[in-house]
Amino acid sequence: MRDYEVYTSAAVSIIVLYGIASIARQYARLKHIRGPSVAGFTKWWLVRALRSGRVHLEFYKAYQKYGMLDLITRDPDLMKHMLGVRTKYRRSNWYDAMRLDPDRDNILSMRDEALHAELRSRITARSKNLEGKVDENILRLINLVDRYVSENKAFDFGLKAQYFTLDVISDLAFGEPFGDVASDSDVHEYIRTSEQNMPNVVLGAVLPWLPALLSSPLLRCLLPSDEGTIGLGRTIGIAKEVAAERFGPNKKIRKDMLGSFVAHVLTQEEASSEVLKQILAGSDTTATAIRAPLLRILTSPRVSAALREEIELAKPSWAMITEAEACSMPYLQAMSKEVPKGGDTFKGVHLPEGTRIGYGAWAIFHRTDLWGPDAHEFRPERWLETGTEDFKRMEGMLELVFGHGK
């Protein structure tokens, strides 16, 4: 056998042995925590669940079979413990997949706690008239609904809600909506391309080596570029173009989120990255927060009738209800609530340092011991019937929807 063959065989053997030793060490550290047997050795179970499109249900089945602490937790107390102000837990490399620019972190991907807190303090929007901009976009959506009604055409609210939130976020971010609602179309094909690519983003989050590999100079060409004409690439380009207009000798001064970023001493690159993050992180989540309650209302005749009765009695302003009017409608408020390191030992379970713990939101908000035997039912009345202490406990758990403010 030649020398290079000996060296190659030795190198391969070392790599294989190192991999086996790493897997064995990981299994030994967490063997006291129950879960699918194969999940102790490989991420295949997790990848399969993610690719199924029913990951929240797969996780829920695991919770029911193995309990709350299988490292994708449905325990709200653990989530609050992890996300508290003085927590010793730190973000894992899961967040690297949220990095929009391979060379630069944003507020979502930044894992350094001190830098994250410092950046967060600077990007907190202080711009005025945000509510007015939201109202303008609501009126555009109402006009679009009226147009469909007058033409007796079917109205796909799920898609239009995405148009609406993209317009709102872009309008708030840099002072001009994409124009999806006005044109009744996915102007930059952002929605279509996002739906195609989202499974890959999720896969990259659970396989952190994948985005790291794609960020290498050799494969970076496979990632969206600001030179793209559609989808994420075009959105990146818009963010950079608009940010560039706010810097330099002939800079534009606008009272929007981007203007607030500039006023709080973000660099051009930071401002561009944060504006892009606002669009990517805010548009689809907000659309879901709008679509989910409406779906529940329309598919529950009892809830729909109760809400209609309250609206008719309250006689709110038309076409734009005020915040004060909305807050004075208890059933509407109940309905909005209905949608919703050195190691550690928590509830007697040891979590070794370096353990990554996922968040099973769907399972938390379907626990019968927390929300009652009808936890799987859309029933706003639970918020009106409960006592003061239970109400505070339930309301506190709602904060987990947005990461407990973290």
C-alpha positions as CSV (number, residue, x, y, z in Angstrom):
1,M,0.0,0.0,0.0
2,R,1.4,3.4,-1.0
3,D,2.0,6.1,1.6
4,Y,-0.8,8.4,0.5
5,E,-3.2,5.5,0.7
6,V,-2.1,4.8,4.3
7,Y,-2.5,8.5,5.2
8,T,-5.9,8.7,3.5
9,S,-7.1,5.6,5.3
10,A,-5.8,6.9,8.7
11,A,-7.5,10.3,8.1
12,V,-10.8,8.7,7.2
13,S,-10.6,6.4,10.2
14,I,-9.9,9.3,12.6
15,I,-12.8,11.3,11.2
16,V,-15.2,8.3,11.5
17,L,-14.0,7.5,15.1
18,Y,-14.4,11.2,16.1
19,G,-17.9,11.2,14.7
20,I,-18.8,8.0,16.6
21,A,-17.3,9.4,19.8
22,S,-19.1,12.7,19.5
23,I,-22.5,10.9,19.0
24,A,-21.8,8.6,21.9
25,R,-20.9,11.6,24.1
26,Q,-24.0,13.5,23.1
27,Y,-26.2,10.4,23.8
28,A,-24.5,9.8,27.2
29,R,-25.1,13.4,28.3
30,L,-28.8,13.4,27.5
31,K,-29.8,9.7,28.0
32,H,-31.8,10.6,31.1
33,I,-34.2,12.6,28.9
34,R,-36.8,10.5,27.1
35,G,-37.6,10.8,23.4
36,P,-37.6,8.9,20.1
37,S,-34.7,6.4,20.2
38,V,-33.2,7.4,16.9
39,A,-33.2,11.1,18.0
40,G,-30.4,10.4,20.5
41,F,-28.0,9.5,17.7
42,T,-29.0,11.5,14.6
43,K,-31.1,14.5,13.5
44,W,-32.9,12.3,10.9
45,W,-36.1,12.2,13.1
46,L,-36.1,16.0,13.3
47,V,-35.4,16.5,9.6
48,R,-38.1,14.0,8.7
49,A,-40.6,15.8,10.9
50,L,-39.7,19.2,9.4
51,R,-40.0,17.9,5.8
52,S,-43.4,16.4,6.5
53,G,-45.0,19.9,6.8
54,R,-46.7,18.7,10.0
55,V,-43.8,19.4,12.4
56,H,-46.0,20.9,15.1
57,L,-48.1,17.7,15.2
58,E,-45.1,15.5,15.2
59,F,-43.7,17.4,18.1
60,Y,-47.1,17.2,19.9
61,K,-47.1,13.4,19.5
62,A,-43.6,13.2,21.0
63,Y,-44.8,15.3,24.0
64,Q,-47.7,13.1,24.6
65,K,-45.6,10.0,24.5
66,Y,-42.4,11.1,26.2
67,G,-43.4,14.1,28.4
68,M,-42.5,17.8,28.4
69,L,-38.7,17.8,28.6
70,D,-37.6,16.0,25.4
71,L,-35.6,19.2,24.5
72,I,-38.4,20.5,22.3
73,T,-40.4,21.7,25.2
74,R,-44.0,22.4,25.8
75,D,-43.3,23.7,29.3
76,P,-44.1,27.4,29.5
77,D,-42.3,27.7,32.9
78,L,-39.1,26.4,31.2
79,M,-39.5,28.9,28.4
80,K,-39.8,31.8,30.9
81,H,-36.9,30.4,32.8
82,M,-34.8,30.4,29.6
83,L,-35.9,33.8,28.4
84,G,-35.7,35.7,31.6
85,V,-33.8,38.9,32.0
86,R,-31.0,37.3,34.0
87,T,-31.0,34.0,32.2
88,K,-27.8,32.0,31.8
89,Y,-29.1,30.4,28.6
90,R,-27.6,31.6,25.4
91,R,-28.8,31.4,21.8
92,S,-27.5,28.4,19.9
93,N,-26.2,28.2,16.3
94,W,-29.9,27.6,15.3
95,Y,-30.0,31.4,14.9
96,D,-27.2,31.4,12.3
97,A,-29.8,30.4,9.7
98,M,-31.6,33.8,10.4
99,R,-28.5,35.7,9.1
100,L,-29.6,37.4,5.9
101,D,-26.1,38.6,5.0
102,P,-23.5,35.9,5.4
103,D,-21.0,38.5,6.7
104,R,-23.3,40.4,9.1
105,D,-25.6,39.6,12.0
106,N,-29.0,41.3,12.5
107,I,-31.1,41.6,15.6
108,L,-32.6,38.1,15.0
109,S,-29.4,36.2,14.3
110,M,-27.1,37.9,16.8
111,R,-26.1,35.5,19.5
112,D,-23.8,37.7,21.6
113,E,-26.1,38.9,24.4
114,A,-24.3,42.2,25.1
115,L,-24.2,43.1,21.4
116,H,-27.8,42.0,21.0
117,A,-29.0,44.2,23.8
118,E,-27.0,47.2,22.5
119,L,-28.3,46.9,19.0
120,R,-31.9,46.3,20.2
121,S,-31.7,49.6,22.2
122,R,-30.7,51.4,19.1
123,I,-33.3,50.0,16.7
124,T,-36.4,50.3,18.9
125,A,-38.6,52.4,16.6
126,R,-39.4,55.8,17.9
127,S,-40.9,57.2,14.7
128,K,-44.3,58.8,14.8
129,N,-47.5,58.4,12.8
130,L,-47.0,54.6,12.5
131,E,-50.7,54.1,13.3
132,G,-51.7,56.5,10.6
133,K,-49.7,54.5,8.0
134,V,-51.4,51.3,9.2
135,D,-54.8,52.9,8.8
136,E,-54.0,54.0,5.3
137,N,-53.2,50.4,4.3
138,I,-56.3,49.1,6.0
139,L,-58.4,51.5,3.9
140,R,-56.7,50.1,0.8
141,L,-57.6,46.6,1.9
142,I,-61.2,47.6,2.5
143,N,-61.4,49.1,-1.0
144,L,-60.0,45.9,-2.4
145,V,-62.7,43.9,-0.6
146,D,-65.4,46.2,-1.8
147,R,-64.1,45.8,-5.4
148,Y,-64.4,42.0,-5.1
149,V,-67.9,42.3,-3.6
150,S,-69.1,44.6,-6.3
151,E,-67.8,42.2,-9.0
152,N,-69.3,39.2,-7.1
153,K,-65.9,37.4,-7.1
154,A,-64.4,35.0,-4.6
155,F,-61.9,36.7,-2.2
156,D,-58.9,34.7,-1.1
157,F,-58.3,36.4,2.3
158,G,-55.3,34.2,3.1
159,L,-53.4,35.6,0.2
160,K,-54.7,39.2,0.5
161,A,-53.6,39.2,4.2
162,Q,-50.1,38.5,3.0
163,Y,-50.4,41.4,0.5
164,F,-51.6,43.6,3.3
165,T,-48.9,42.8,5.8
166,L,-46.1,43.2,3.2
167,D,-47.5,46.6,2.3
168,V,-47.8,47.6,6.0
169,I,-44.3,46.4,6.9
170,S,-42.6,48.0,3.9
171,D,-44.6,51.3,4.4
172,L,-43.5,51.4,8.1
173,A,-39.9,50.4,7.3
174,F,-39.0,52.8,4.6
175,G,-42.1,55.0,3.9
176,E,-43.5,53.3,0.8
177,P,-45.6,50.1,0.5
178,F,-44.7,47.5,-2.0
179,G,-48.1,48.0,-3.7
180,D,-49.4,44.5,-3.4
181,V,-52.9,45.5,-2.3
182,A,-53.2,48.4,-4.8
183,S,-52.2,46.1,-7.7
184,D,-53.8,43.0,-6.2
185,S,-50.7,41.0,-6.9
186,D,-47.5,39.7,-5.4
187,V,-45.5,42.5,-7.0
188,H,-42.0,41.2,-6.4
189,E,-43.0,37.5,-6.2
190,Y,-41.8,37.6,-2.6
191,I,-44.6,35.5,-1.3
192,R,-44.2,32.8,-4.0
193,T,-40.5,32.5,-3.6
194,S,-40.7,32.6,0.2
195,E,-43.1,29.7,0.3
196,Q,-40.8,27.7,-1.9
197,N,-37.6,28.5,0.1
198,M,-39.0,28.4,3.7
199,P,-38.5,24.6,4.1
200,N,-34.8,25.1,3.2
201,V,-34.5,27.9,5.8
202,V,-36.0,25.7,8.5
203,L,-33.7,22.8,7.4
204,G,-30.7,25.1,7.7
205,A,-31.8,26.1,11.3
206,V,-31.6,22.4,12.5
207,L,-28.5,21.6,10.4
208,P,-26.3,24.7,11.2
209,W,-23.4,23.4,9.0
210,L,-25.7,23.9,6.0
211,P,-25.9,27.7,6.0
212,A,-22.3,27.9,7.0
213,L,-21.4,25.8,3.9
214,L,-23.6,27.9,1.6
215,S,-21.9,31.1,3.1
216,S,-18.5,29.9,1.9
217,P,-17.0,31.9,-1.0
218,L,-17.3,28.9,-3.2
219,L,-21.1,28.4,-2.8
220,R,-22.2,31.9,-1.9
221,C,-23.4,32.3,-5.5
222,L,-26.3,30.0,-4.6
223,L,-27.7,32.4,-2.1
224,P,-30.1,35.2,-3.0
225,S,-28.3,38.3,-4.3
226,D,-29.3,42.0,-4.3
227,E,-29.0,41.8,-8.1
228,G,-32.1,39.5,-8.2
229,T,-35.2,40.7,-10.0
230,I,-37.8,38.8,-7.9
231,G,-38.3,37.4,-4.4
232,L,-35.8,37.7,-1.6
233,G,-33.1,38.9,-3.9
234,R,-35.2,41.9,-5.1
235,T,-36.2,42.6,-1.5
236,I,-32.5,42.7,-0.5
237,G,-31.9,45.1,-3.4
238,I,-34.7,47.4,-2.3
239,A,-33.5,47.5,1.3
240,K,-30.0,48.4,0.2
241,E,-31.2,51.1,-2.3
242,V,-33.5,52.7,0.2
243,A,-30.9,52.6,2.9
244,A,-28.3,54.2,0.6
245,E,-30.7,57.1,0.0
246,R,-30.6,58.0,3.7
247,F,-26.8,58.5,3.8
248,G,-24.4,60.8,2.1
249,P,-24.5,64.5,1.2
250,N,-27.9,64.4,-0.5
251,K,-29.5,62.0,2.0
252,K,-33.3,61.9,2.4
253,I,-34.8,62.4,5.8
254,R,-38.0,60.5,6.5
255,K,-40.0,59.8,9.6
256,D,-40.2,56.0,9.4
257,M,-38.4,53.0,10.9
258,L,-35.4,53.5,8.7
259,G,-35.3,57.2,9.6
260,S,-35.3,56.1,13.3
261,F,-32.5,53.7,12.7
262,V,-30.4,56.4,11.0
263,A,-31.2,58.8,13.8
264,H,-29.9,56.3,16.4
265,V,-26.5,56.0,14.7
266,L,-26.8,52.7,12.8
267,T,-24.4,52.4,9.9
268,Q,-25.7,52.1,6.3
269,E,-25.0,48.4,6.3
270,E,-26.7,47.9,9.7
271,A,-29.8,50.0,8.7
272,S,-30.1,48.0,5.4
273,S,-29.9,44.7,7.3
274,E,-32.4,45.7,9.9
275,V,-35.0,47.0,7.4
276,L,-34.7,43.8,5.5
277,K,-35.2,41.8,8.7
278,Q,-38.3,43.8,9.5
279,I,-39.8,42.7,6.2
280,L,-38.8,39.0,6.4
281,A,-39.5,38.5,10.1
282,G,-42.7,40.7,10.3
283,S,-44.7,40.1,7.2
284,D,-45.6,36.4,7.3
285,T,-45.9,36.2,11.1
286,T,-48.3,39.2,11.1
287,A,-50.3,37.7,8.2
288,T,-50.6,34.5,10.2
289,A,-51.8,36.4,13.3
290,I,-54.5,37.9,11.1
291,R,-55.5,34.8,9.2
292,A,-55.7,32.4,12.1
293,P,-58.3,34.3,14.1
294,L,-60.4,34.9,11.1
295,L,-60.3,31.3,10.1
296,R,-61.4,30.3,13.7
297,I,-64.2,32.9,13.7
298,L,-65.6,31.9,10.4
299,T,-65.5,28.2,11.2
300,S,-67.2,28.7,14.6
301,P,-70.8,29.9,14.2
302,R,-71.2,30.4,18.0
303,V,-68.1,32.7,18.2
304,S,-69.1,34.5,15.0
305,A,-72.6,35.2,16.3
306,A,-71.3,36.4,19.7
307,L,-68.7,38.7,18.0
308,R,-71.3,40.1,15.6
309,E,-73.7,40.8,18.5
310,E,-71.0,42.7,20.4
311,I,-70.1,44.8,17.4
312,E,-73.7,45.7,16.7
313,L,-74.2,46.8,20.4
314,A,-70.9,48.7,20.5
315,K,-71.4,50.5,17.2
316,P,-67.7,51.2,16.7
317,S,-66.4,53.9,14.2
318,W,-66.6,52.9,10.6
319,A,-64.5,52.1,8.6
320,M,-61.7,52.3,11.2
321,I,-62.3,51.2,14.8
322,T,-60.3,53.1,17.4
323,E,-58.1,51.4,19.9
324,A,-60.2,52.7,22.8
325,E,-63.4,51.2,21.2
326,A,-61.6,47.9,20.6
327,C,-60.4,47.8,24.3
328,S,-64.0,48.4,25.5
329,M,-65.3,45.2,23.8
330,P,-64.6,42.3,26.2
331,Y,-65.5,39.5,23.8
332,L,-63.2,41.0,21.1
333,Q,-60.4,41.2,23.6
334,A,-61.0,37.6,24.8
335,M,-60.9,36.5,21.1
336,S,-57.6,38.2,20.5
337,K,-56.1,36.4,23.6
338,E,-57.5,33.1,22.4
339,V,-55.2,33.1,19.4
340,P,-52.2,33.3,20.4
341,K,-24.3,27.0,30.1
342,G,-22.8,25.7,33.2
343,G,-25.8,23.5,32.8
344,D,-29.1,23.7,34.6
345,T,-31.6,21.6,36.6
346,F,-35.2,22.4,35.9
347,K,-38.0,20.5,37.7
348,G,-35.6,17.8,38.7
349,V,-34.2,17.2,35.1
350,H,-30.5,18.0,34.5
351,L,-29.8,19.9,31.3
352,P,-26.1,19.7,30.6
353,E,-24.3,22.9,29.4
354,G,-24.5,23.3,25.7
355,T,-27.8,21.5,25.3
356,R,-30.1,23.1,22.7
357,I,-33.7,23.4,23.7
358,G,-36.4,24.0,21.1
359,Y,-39.8,25.7,21.6
360,G,-43.0,23.8,21.0
361,A,-45.4,26.7,20.7
362,W,-48.3,24.7,19.3
363,A,-48.1,22.1,22.1
364,I,-47.9,24.8,24.8
365,F,-51.1,26.4,23.6
366,H,-53.0,23.1,23.4
367,R,-52.2,21.8,26.9
368,T,-55.4,20.8,28.7
369,D,-53.9,21.3,32.1
370,L,-53.1,24.9,31.3
371,W,-56.1,26.0,29.2
372,G,-58.8,23.6,30.3
373,P,-60.3,20.3,28.8
374,D,-61.4,22.3,25.7
375,A,-57.9,23.5,24.9
376,H,-58.2,22.2,21.3
377,E,-61.4,24.3,20.8
378,F,-61.5,28.0,19.8
379,R,-63.5,29.3,22.8
380,P,-62.9,33.0,23.7
381,E,-65.2,32.6,26.7
382,R,-62.4,30.9,28.7
383,W,-60.9,34.4,29.2
384,L,-64.2,35.8,30.5
385,E,-65.1,32.9,32.9
386,T,-61.7,32.4,34.6
387,G,-60.7,33.9,38.0
388,T,-58.2,36.7,38.5
389,E,-55.2,34.4,39.3
390,D,-55.9,32.0,36.4
391,F,-56.4,35.0,34.1
392,K,-53.0,36.5,35.0
393,R,-51.3,33.1,34.6
394,M,-52.9,32.5,31.2
395,E,-52.1,36.1,30.0
396,G,-48.5,35.7,31.2
397,M,-48.1,32.6,28.9
398,L,-49.3,34.6,25.9
399,E,-46.0,36.5,26.1
400,L,-44.2,33.3,24.9
401,V,-45.8,33.9,21.4
402,F,-43.3,36.7,21.0
403,G,-40.3,35.1,22.8
404,H,-41.3,36.5,26.3
405,G,-39.9,39.8,25.1
406,K,-36.4,38.4,24.5
